[in-house]
Amino acid sequence: MRRAARAVRHAARERKPMSIIDKITGRTKKAAGDLADDPSLRREGRREEAKGEAKEELGGAQEKVERKAEEVANLERKT
């Protein structure tokens, strides 16, 4: 159980910096698309930003799962 919890924690930690990078990249592409009046670049930026937000939400969900798994493990130890 502990190994699985560590794996979830590790995955969440790795996902967070990547989500920030994706969001920044997306915003940059959207701005560049606005400046260049390029709709395809704007769309690409929106997709990249959405991908970053999805990764961030997934990381948050994984952290919740890890906390619940730890609670269950603690309850099992007490009984």
MIFI-193133 format. One record per residue (C-alpha): residue number from 1; chain; x, y negated, z. Coordinates in nm, 3 decimals. Each point is the difference from the previous one (the first is absolute). Last residue first. Layout:
// MIFI-193133
+-----+-------+---------+---------+---------+
!   n ! chain !       u !       v !       w !
+-----+-------+---------+---------+---------+
! NUM !     A !       X !       Y !       Z !
...
+-----+-------+---------+---------+---------+
END
This chain:
// MIFI-193133
+-----+-------+---------+---------+---------+
!   n ! chain !       u !       v !       w !
+-----+-------+---------+---------+---------+
!  79 !     A !  -0.721 !   0.227 !   1.421 !
!  78 !     A !   0.227 !  -0.303 !   0.017 !
!  77 !     A !   0.217 !   0.110 !  -0.293 !
!  76 !     A !  -0.305 !   0.042 !  -0.224 !
!  75 !     A !  -0.118 !  -0.349 !   0.090 !
!  74 !     A !   0.341 !  -0.145 !  -0.095 !
!  73 !     A !  -0.006 !   0.182 !  -0.334 !
!  72 !     A !  -0.349 !  -0.131 !  -0.068 !
!  71 !     A !   0.109 !  -0.356 !   0.078 !
!  70 !     A !   0.308 !   0.041 !  -0.224 !
!  69 !     A !  -0.220 !   0.120 !  -0.286 !
!  68 !     A !  -0.226 !  -0.302 !   0.056 !
!  67 !     A !   0.298 !  -0.237 !  -0.015 !
!  66 !     A !   0.134 !   0.167 !  -0.315 !
!  65 !     A !  -0.338 !  -0.020 !  -0.172 !
!  64 !     A !  -0.023 !  -0.370 !   0.083 !
!  63 !     A !   0.352 !  -0.055 !  -0.141 !
!  62 !     A !  -0.099 !   0.185 !  -0.316 !
!  61 !     A !  -0.302 !  -0.225 !  -0.042 !
!  60 !     A !   0.216 !  -0.310 !   0.034 !
!  59 !     A !   0.247 !   0.132 !  -0.256 !
!  58 !     A !  -0.284 !   0.076 !  -0.239 !
!  57 !     A !  -0.132 !  -0.353 !   0.040 !
!  56 !     A !   0.345 !  -0.143 !  -0.079 !
!  55 !     A !   0.039 !   0.227 !  -0.301 !
!  54 !     A !  -0.340 !  -0.114 !  -0.128 !
!  53 !     A !   0.098 !  -0.365 !   0.047 !
!  52 !     A !   0.321 !   0.055 !  -0.194 !
!  51 !     A !  -0.187 !   0.172 !  -0.285 !
!  50 !     A !  -0.247 !  -0.289 !  -0.007 !
!  49 !     A !   0.291 !  -0.243 !  -0.040 !
!  48 !     A !   0.143 !   0.203 !  -0.287 !
!  47 !     A !  -0.340 !   0.019 !  -0.170 !
!  46 !     A !  -0.054 !  -0.375 !   0.038 !
!  45 !     A !   0.347 !  -0.068 !  -0.141 !
!  44 !     A !  -0.060 !   0.226 !  -0.299 !
!  43 !     A !  -0.326 !  -0.181 !  -0.063 !
!  42 !     A !   0.178 !  -0.338 !   0.012 !
!  41 !     A !   0.269 !   0.130 !  -0.236 !
!  40 !     A !  -0.271 !   0.118 !  -0.242 !
!  39 !     A !  -0.178 !  -0.337 !   0.021 !
!  38 !     A !   0.309 !  -0.200 !  -0.105 !
!  37 !     A !  -0.049 !  -0.375 !   0.042 !
!  36 !     A !   0.376 !  -0.028 !   0.056 !
!  35 !     A !  -0.044 !  -0.181 !   0.332 !
!  34 !     A !  -0.299 !   0.212 !   0.103 !
!  33 !     A !   0.176 !   0.321 !  -0.101 !
!  32 !     A !   0.306 !  -0.106 !   0.195 !
!  31 !     A !  -0.220 !  -0.062 !   0.303 !
!  30 !     A !  -0.165 !   0.341 !  -0.035 !
!  29 !     A !   0.341 !   0.163 !  -0.047 !
!  28 !     A !   0.131 !  -0.164 !   0.317 !
!  27 !     A !  -0.309 !   0.101 !   0.196 !
!  26 !     A !   0.040 !   0.357 !  -0.116 !
!  25 !     A !   0.368 !   0.012 !   0.085 !
!  24 !     A !  -0.073 !  -0.138 !   0.346 !
!  23 !     A !  -0.276 !   0.258 !   0.056 !
!  22 !     A !   0.214 !   0.286 !  -0.130 !
!  21 !     A !   0.294 !  -0.103 !   0.220 !
!  20 !     A !  -0.227 !  -0.021 !   0.306 !
!  19 !     A !  -0.146 !   0.342 !  -0.074 !
!  18 !     A !   0.348 !   0.144 !  -0.042 !
!  17 !     A !   0.108 !  -0.138 !   0.337 !
!  16 !     A !  -0.304 !   0.165 !   0.165 !
!  15 !     A !   0.012 !   0.336 !  -0.180 !
!  14 !     A !   0.329 !   0.111 !   0.154 !
!  13 !     A !  -0.125 !  -0.060 !   0.354 !
!  12 !     A !  -0.325 !   0.185 !  -0.074 !
!  11 !     A !   0.186 !   0.299 !  -0.143 !
!  10 !     A !   0.227 !   0.016 !   0.306 !
!   9 !     A !  -0.293 !  -0.014 !   0.241 !
!   8 !     A !  -0.180 !   0.279 !  -0.190 !
!   7 !     A !   0.314 !   0.215 !   0.002 !
!   6 !     A !   0.050 !  -0.065 !   0.371 !
!   5 !     A !  -0.358 !   0.108 !   0.071 !
!   4 !     A !   0.051 !   0.317 !  -0.202 !
!   3 !     A !   0.315 !   0.083 !   0.195 !
!   2 !     A !  -0.180 !  -0.063 !   0.329 !
!   1 !     A !  -0.276 !   0.244 !  -0.088 !
+-----+-------+---------+---------+---------+
END
